[in-house]
Amino acid sequence: MQVQILYGSSITSKEQLHELLAERLAFPSYYGHNLDALHDCLSELSQPVQLIICEKDALCANLGDYGSKFLLVLQDSADENELLQIEYR
């Protein structure tokens, strides 16, 4: 299982968030760098992935409403794809 840890305090923009996810999860080159595209890619994962989100309060503070929406997309994607596990620390 691939394990990726995201630290909310180090993510300061939605662009940075999407670049980080695209790189670490090897999203296809056509990844749209938005929440809809993120949901699509996470829902279609074919290998097990565990995303560990540390400092989610800092993430939401840095990204505002976008951070909260991001967390909802993660949960929705995990609900649809049993290969995706989300953990909060």
C-alpha positions in Angstrom: 0.0 0.0 0.0 1.2 3.4 -0.9 1.2 5.8 2.1 1.3 9.6 1.7 1.4 12.1 4.5 0.2 15.7 4.0 1.0 18.3 6.6 -1.6 21.0 6.6 0.7 23.7 7.9 3.0 23.4 4.9 0.2 23.7 2.3 -0.5 27.4 1.7 -2.4 27.4 -1.6 -4.8 25.3 -3.6 -2.3 25.3 -6.5 0.4 23.8 -4.2 -2.1 21.3 -2.8 -3.0 20.0 -6.3 0.7 19.9 -7.5 1.7 17.9 -4.4 -1.1 15.4 -4.9 -0.5 15.1 -8.6 3.2 14.4 -8.0 2.9 12.0 -5.1 0.0 10.0 -6.5 1.2 10.0 -10.1 -1.9 11.5 -11.5 -2.2 11.5 -15.3 -0.9 14.6 -17.2 -4.4 15.7 -18.0 -5.3 16.0 -14.3 -7.3 19.3 -14.0 -5.9 20.6 -10.7 -9.4 21.1 -9.2 -11.6 19.3 -6.8 -13.7 17.6 -9.4 -10.6 16.2 -11.2 -9.3 15.2 -7.8 -12.4 13.2 -7.0 -12.3 11.6 -10.4 -8.6 10.5 -10.0 -9.1 9.3 -6.4 -12.2 7.4 -7.3 -10.3 5.6 -10.1 -7.3 4.5 -8.1 -6.4 0.9 -8.9 -3.8 0.4 -6.2 -4.3 0.8 -2.5 -3.4 4.3 -1.2 -3.6 5.6 2.4 -3.6 9.4 2.7 -2.7 10.7 6.2 -3.7 14.2 6.8 -1.8 15.9 9.7 -2.8 19.3 10.9 -6.1 19.5 9.2 -7.1 22.6 11.2 -4.0 24.3 9.8 -4.9 23.2 6.3 -8.4 24.7 6.6 -6.9 27.9 8.1 -4.5 28.2 5.2 -7.0 27.4 2.4 -10.2 28.6 4.0 -13.4 27.2 2.6 -11.4 25.4 -0.1 -9.6 23.3 2.6 -13.0 22.2 4.0 -14.2 21.3 0.5 -11.0 19.3 -0.1 -11.5 17.2 3.0 -15.1 16.5 1.9 -13.8 15.4 -1.5 -11.3 13.0 0.2 -14.1 11.4 2.2 -16.5 11.1 -0.7 -13.7 9.5 -2.8 -12.9 7.1 -0.1 -16.5 6.2 0.3 -16.6 5.3 -3.5 -13.2 3.6 -3.7 -12.3 0.9 -1.2 -8.7 1.2 -2.2 -8.4 4.7 -0.8 -8.1 5.1 3.0 -8.1 8.5 4.7 -6.6 9.0 8.2 -6.5 12.2 10.2 -3.8 12.9 12.8 
